[in-house]
Amino acid sequence: MGFGCNAAGVVGCRIIDSPRERLIAILTNSFVPCNGRFPTLITLITLFFVGTAGGLWQGLASALLLTGTLVLGVAMTFVVSRLLSNTLLKGVPSAYALELPPYRRPQVGQVLVRSVLDRTLFVLGRAAAVAAPAGLVIWLCANVTVGGTSLLDWCTGFLDPFGRLIGLDGTILMAFLLGFPANEIVIPIILMSYLSTGTIQDAGNLEALRELLVANGWTWLTALCTMLFSLFHWPCSTTCLTIARETRSVKWTLLSVAIPAGLGIGLCFLTASAARLLGLA
């Protein structure tokens, strides 16, 4: 379920009987990319690794690279789950039993009502509760100036040294921070910052987007580290709020943010350092 929406995946963990294993599943759910992160991954693969010309081979290469990215996320889910099971959440694994209930004729009306009320509106309500104030913060950062420089530029300048250390830059890091309400807006925020427009907008086409990114110092290494950080970083606001409601614990909510963020920063640093040592960047 996390491939569609990590918040829905967290809610789906209710079916796990063991509290220990339910927590492990919740803490690692965001390691698989949701629909909000797929556009970023596909766009960067197309721009920097397979090209925008299209065609059979380009499409096949893009599919293989995206599949490899998904496999990496799933693999890290297993690795971190094992580590949590042996450290913070030690315990005896529960037995897996598949019980087939008696067949009953589906009640379409009841299924639709429960799906809409218990799932869709439940998650959308939490998303709206965070998205509205977050949108205001993004607008203020882009349009309020201090000393003739926008708050967004001040923040990106402050984050730039650390961002470049891990293969990104300050603008990319700030975009992920401001993209906390929804992963879909990370690339638009990057464009807003590079273009200094003060509003989120579309690049128009892939070629124009690539030219803009390259003009601002992007290389294949920047794209690769951005993909890694997109795959492994803090969950979106809706997912964090859902984790807080499901676990009723500030500790586990903060840990669900720290684990993927720490992993993403570490992987980006190792990737960037290896590329620089080998003279590839």
Backbone torsions as a table, in degrees:
resi	resn	phi	psi	omega
1	MET	NA	-27.2	-179.4
2	GLY	-64.3	-24.8	176.7
3	PHE	-65.5	-24.5	174.8
4	GLY	-88.0	-52.8	179.6
5	CYS	-155.3	124.4	-179.4
6	ASN	-64.5	-31.6	177.7
7	ALA	-64.8	-42.0	177.0
8	ALA	-66.1	-34.6	177.3
9	GLY	-64.4	-38.9	177.6
10	VAL	-64.3	-43.3	177.1
11	VAL	-62.0	-38.3	-179.8
12	GLY	-65.3	-18.1	178.5
13	CYS	-67.6	-8.0	178.1
14	ARG	-60.2	-24.0	-176.6
15	ILE	-74.5	-11.9	-179.7
16	ILE	-81.8	120.9	-175.3
17	ASP	-69.7	-41.5	-176.4
18	SER	-73.1	120.5	178.1
19	PRO	-58.2	-37.8	180.0
20	ARG	-64.1	-48.0	-178.6
21	GLU	-72.2	-29.3	175.3
22	ARG	-64.5	-41.0	178.1
23	LEU	-64.7	-41.5	178.2
24	ILE	-60.4	-43.9	179.9
25	ALA	-64.3	-39.3	179.6
26	ILE	-66.2	-44.0	-175.9
27	LEU	-69.0	-25.3	-177.6
28	THR	-106.0	2.7	-175.7
29	ASN	-62.3	-35.5	-175.4
30	SER	-77.8	0.8	178.1
31	PHE	-73.7	-17.3	173.9
32	VAL	-98.6	137.1	-175.2
33	PRO	-71.2	134.8	175.7
34	CYS	-85.1	-179.7	179.1
35	ASN	-61.2	-25.5	179.6
36	GLY	-71.2	-24.5	-178.8
37	ARG	-95.9	-18.8	179.4
38	PHE	-59.0	-44.2	179.9
39	PRO	-59.5	-39.3	178.5
40	THR	-64.3	-46.5	-179.0
41	LEU	-63.0	-46.4	-178.1
42	ILE	-65.2	-41.3	-179.4
43	THR	-62.4	-46.2	-177.5
44	LEU	-70.2	-36.6	175.2
45	ILE	-61.0	-44.2	-179.0
46	THR	-65.9	-43.9	-174.1
47	LEU	-71.9	-40.2	-168.8
48	PHE	-113.6	-8.1	-174.3
49	PHE	-127.1	-28.7	180.0
50	VAL	-123.9	-14.2	179.3
51	GLY	88.8	166.3	-175.9
52	THR	-104.3	6.7	-176.0
53	ALA	-70.4	-26.8	-177.5
54	GLY	84.0	-170.7	-178.5
55	GLY	108.8	168.8	-175.2
56	LEU	-63.2	-50.0	-175.6
57	TRP	-67.8	-38.2	177.6
58	GLN	-64.8	-40.1	178.3
59	GLY	-65.7	-40.1	178.6
60	LEU	-66.4	-43.1	178.9
61	ALA	-63.4	-40.8	178.4
62	SER	-62.9	-42.2	179.9
63	ALA	-64.7	-40.1	-179.9
64	LEU	-66.9	-42.3	179.1
65	LEU	-65.0	-41.0	178.4
66	LEU	-66.1	-40.4	178.0
67	THR	-62.9	-41.0	177.1
68	GLY	-61.4	-38.2	176.9
69	THR	-63.6	-42.6	179.1
70	LEU	-65.8	-40.1	178.7
71	VAL	-63.1	-38.5	176.7
72	LEU	-60.5	-43.6	178.2
73	GLY	-62.4	-43.4	179.1
74	VAL	-65.9	-41.2	179.6
75	ALA	-62.0	-42.9	179.0
76	MET	-67.7	-28.3	174.8
77	THR	-60.9	-45.6	178.8
78	PHE	-65.6	-42.5	-177.7
79	VAL	-63.3	-49.9	-178.2
80	VAL	-68.4	-35.6	176.8
81	SER	-60.8	-41.4	178.9
82	ARG	-65.3	-41.7	179.2
83	LEU	-64.0	-43.8	178.3
84	LEU	-63.8	-38.2	-179.1
85	SER	-66.9	-25.9	-179.2
86	ASN	-97.2	-6.2	-176.3
87	THR	-125.6	-90.8	-174.5
88	LEU	-65.2	-33.6	-173.9
89	LEU	-121.6	55.8	178.0
90	LYS	-66.1	150.6	177.4
91	GLY	167.2	173.3	179.4
92	VAL	-85.5	125.1	178.9
93	PRO	-60.5	139.6	178.7
94	SER	-80.7	155.0	178.0
95	ALA	-75.7	145.6	178.0
96	TYR	-96.8	122.7	178.7
97	ALA	-129.2	126.4	178.5
98	LEU	-102.1	110.4	-178.0
99	GLU	-108.3	125.2	179.6
100	LEU	-92.1	116.5	179.9
101	PRO	-74.0	163.8	176.5
102	PRO	-63.0	141.4	-177.9
103	TYR	-72.0	131.7	175.0
104	ARG	-128.9	148.3	179.8
105	ARG	-65.4	128.1	-177.8
106	PRO	-61.0	139.6	174.7
107	GLN	-103.7	96.5	-171.5
108	VAL	-58.8	-45.4	-178.9
109	GLY	-59.5	-45.1	-179.2
110	GLN	-65.8	-38.7	178.6
111	VAL	-62.8	-44.8	-179.5
112	LEU	-64.3	-44.5	-179.1
113	VAL	-63.2	-46.5	-179.4
114	ARG	-65.8	-37.2	179.4
115	SER	-65.1	-43.9	-178.0
116	VAL	-70.3	-48.0	-174.8
117	LEU	-76.7	-44.8	-173.7
118	ASP	-85.9	-18.7	-176.4
119	ARG	-118.6	-65.3	-171.8
120	THR	-62.8	-58.3	-178.5
121	LEU	-64.4	-32.6	179.8
122	PHE	-59.9	-47.6	-178.4
123	VAL	-76.1	-41.1	-179.5
124	LEU	-63.7	-36.4	178.2
125	GLY	-62.1	-42.1	178.3
126	ARG	-67.6	-37.0	178.9
127	ALA	-64.1	-43.9	-179.6
128	ALA	-66.0	-34.3	-178.1
129	ALA	-64.3	-27.1	-179.0
130	VAL	-101.6	-32.0	-173.9
131	ALA	-65.4	-39.2	-176.9
132	ALA	-62.5	-55.1	177.7
133	PRO	-64.7	-32.8	178.7
134	ALA	-65.5	-38.7	176.4
135	GLY	-61.1	-36.9	177.4
136	LEU	-65.6	-40.9	179.1
137	VAL	-62.3	-43.2	179.4
138	ILE	-61.1	-43.9	-179.3
139	TRP	-64.6	-42.4	-179.9
140	LEU	-64.0	-41.9	179.5
141	CYS	-61.5	-37.7	-175.8
142	ALA	-82.3	-23.2	-171.1
143	ASN	-116.2	-17.1	177.4
144	VAL	-88.4	128.0	-177.1
145	THR	-111.9	148.3	174.8
146	VAL	-130.6	114.9	-177.3
147	GLY	65.8	32.2	179.7
148	GLY	80.9	2.1	179.7
149	THR	-121.6	135.9	-178.1
150	SER	-68.3	155.5	176.6
151	LEU	-59.2	-33.7	179.1
152	LEU	-62.9	-42.1	179.6
153	ASP	-68.4	-37.7	176.2
154	TRP	-60.4	-45.5	-177.5
155	CYS	-67.3	-42.9	-179.8
156	THR	-65.7	-36.4	177.1
157	GLY	-64.7	-38.9	178.9
158	PHE	-66.6	-38.8	-176.9
159	LEU	-83.6	-12.4	-171.3
160	ASP	-60.1	-45.4	180.0
161	PRO	-58.9	-44.6	178.9
162	PHE	-67.4	-39.7	179.5
163	GLY	-60.0	-43.4	-179.3
164	ARG	-70.0	-28.3	177.2
165	LEU	-61.7	-34.4	-178.4
166	ILE	-103.9	19.3	173.6
167	GLY	88.1	6.7	179.2
168	LEU	-111.9	-148.3	167.3
169	ASP	-151.4	176.3	-176.3
170	GLY	-63.0	-34.7	-179.9
171	THR	-64.6	-43.2	-179.5
172	ILE	-65.5	-45.0	178.8
173	LEU	-60.9	-43.4	179.8
174	MET	-64.9	-35.3	178.4
175	ALA	-63.9	-39.3	177.3
176	PHE	-67.6	-36.7	177.8
177	LEU	-66.1	-47.1	179.5
178	LEU	-73.2	-19.4	177.2
179	GLY	-83.4	10.8	179.2
180	PHE	-54.8	-37.0	178.4
181	PRO	-65.6	-34.1	-176.3
182	ALA	-160.2	128.6	-178.3
183	ASN	-66.6	-19.4	-178.0
184	GLU	-63.9	-22.9	-172.1
185	ILE	-97.2	7.9	-179.2
186	VAL	-63.1	-53.8	-180.0
187	ILE	-61.7	-45.7	176.1
188	PRO	-58.4	-36.0	177.9
189	ILE	-67.9	-37.8	175.4
190	ILE	-59.7	-43.8	178.5
191	LEU	-63.6	-43.4	179.5
192	MET	-58.4	-40.8	-178.7
193	SER	-71.0	-44.1	-179.7
194	TYR	-65.8	-37.9	-176.9
195	LEU	-87.7	-12.3	-178.9
196	SER	54.2	45.8	-177.6
197	THR	-89.0	-25.4	-178.6
198	GLY	84.7	-5.8	177.4
199	THR	-139.1	151.0	177.3
200	ILE	-74.2	132.9	-179.1
201	GLN	-148.4	169.6	-178.9
202	ASP	-91.3	149.9	-179.6
203	ALA	-75.2	-19.6	-179.7
204	GLY	103.6	-61.0	177.5
205	ASN	-151.6	167.9	-174.4
206	LEU	-66.3	-37.8	-179.6
207	GLU	-64.1	-42.9	178.3
208	ALA	-65.0	-37.5	178.3
209	LEU	-64.6	-44.4	-180.0
210	ARG	-63.1	-43.0	179.0
211	GLU	-61.2	-39.7	179.2
212	LEU	-65.7	-44.2	-179.0
213	LEU	-66.4	-43.8	179.2
214	VAL	-63.7	-38.6	179.1
215	ALA	-64.1	-23.6	178.6
216	ASN	-100.7	22.0	170.5
217	GLY	93.6	8.4	-179.5
218	TRP	-73.2	140.7	171.8
219	THR	-129.8	-177.6	177.6
220	TRP	-61.6	-32.3	179.7
221	LEU	-68.6	-39.8	176.7
222	THR	-60.9	-44.7	-179.9
223	ALA	-63.6	-42.9	-179.8
224	LEU	-63.3	-45.4	179.6
225	CYS	-66.6	-35.2	177.1
226	THR	-65.9	-38.7	176.4
227	MET	-63.8	-43.5	178.5
228	LEU	-62.6	-41.8	-179.0
229	PHE	-71.5	-31.5	175.6
230	SER	-67.1	-36.1	179.8
231	LEU	-73.3	-38.8	-177.9
232	PHE	-123.2	90.1	169.9
233	HIS	-151.9	-178.3	-175.1
234	TRP	-58.7	147.7	176.2
235	PRO	-64.8	161.4	178.1
236	CYS	-70.1	170.1	-175.3
237	SER	-61.0	-40.2	-179.3
238	THR	-63.7	-41.3	178.4
239	THR	-65.9	-42.8	179.1
240	CYS	-62.1	-43.3	178.8
241	LEU	-64.4	-38.1	178.0
242	THR	-66.7	-40.8	177.4
243	ILE	-61.9	-42.2	179.1
244	ALA	-61.7	-40.4	-180.0
245	ARG	-71.0	-37.8	-176.4
246	GLU	-75.1	-38.8	-177.6
247	THR	-91.9	-22.3	-175.3
248	ARG	52.9	42.1	-176.9
249	SER	-147.3	125.8	174.6
250	VAL	-68.3	-36.1	-178.7
251	LYS	-58.5	-51.4	-177.3
252	TRP	-71.2	-30.1	176.8
253	THR	-65.8	-46.3	178.3
254	LEU	-64.4	-36.5	178.9
255	LEU	-67.4	-35.2	178.0
256	SER	-66.5	-22.0	174.9
257	VAL	-85.6	-43.2	-173.8
258	ALA	-69.3	-38.3	-175.3
259	ILE	-63.4	-56.1	-179.6
260	PRO	-67.2	-34.9	179.9
261	ALA	-65.2	-44.7	177.9
262	GLY	-63.3	-40.3	178.2
263	LEU	-64.8	-43.7	-179.9
264	GLY	-63.1	-44.2	178.8
265	ILE	-63.1	-42.7	179.5
266	GLY	-63.7	-44.5	179.9
267	LEU	-65.3	-41.4	178.8
268	CYS	-63.9	-42.3	179.6
269	PHE	-63.3	-45.2	-179.8
270	LEU	-64.6	-41.9	179.9
271	THR	-64.4	-46.5	-179.5
272	ALA	-65.6	-41.7	-179.7
273	SER	-65.5	-42.3	178.6
274	ALA	-63.1	-42.3	-180.0
275	ALA	-64.1	-38.9	179.8
276	ARG	-70.7	-39.8	179.2
277	LEU	-64.7	-34.5	-179.5
278	LEU	-85.5	-0.5	179.4
279	GLY	73.5	23.4	-178.4
280	LEU	-92.5	-6.3	-179.4
281	ALA	-137.7	NA	NA
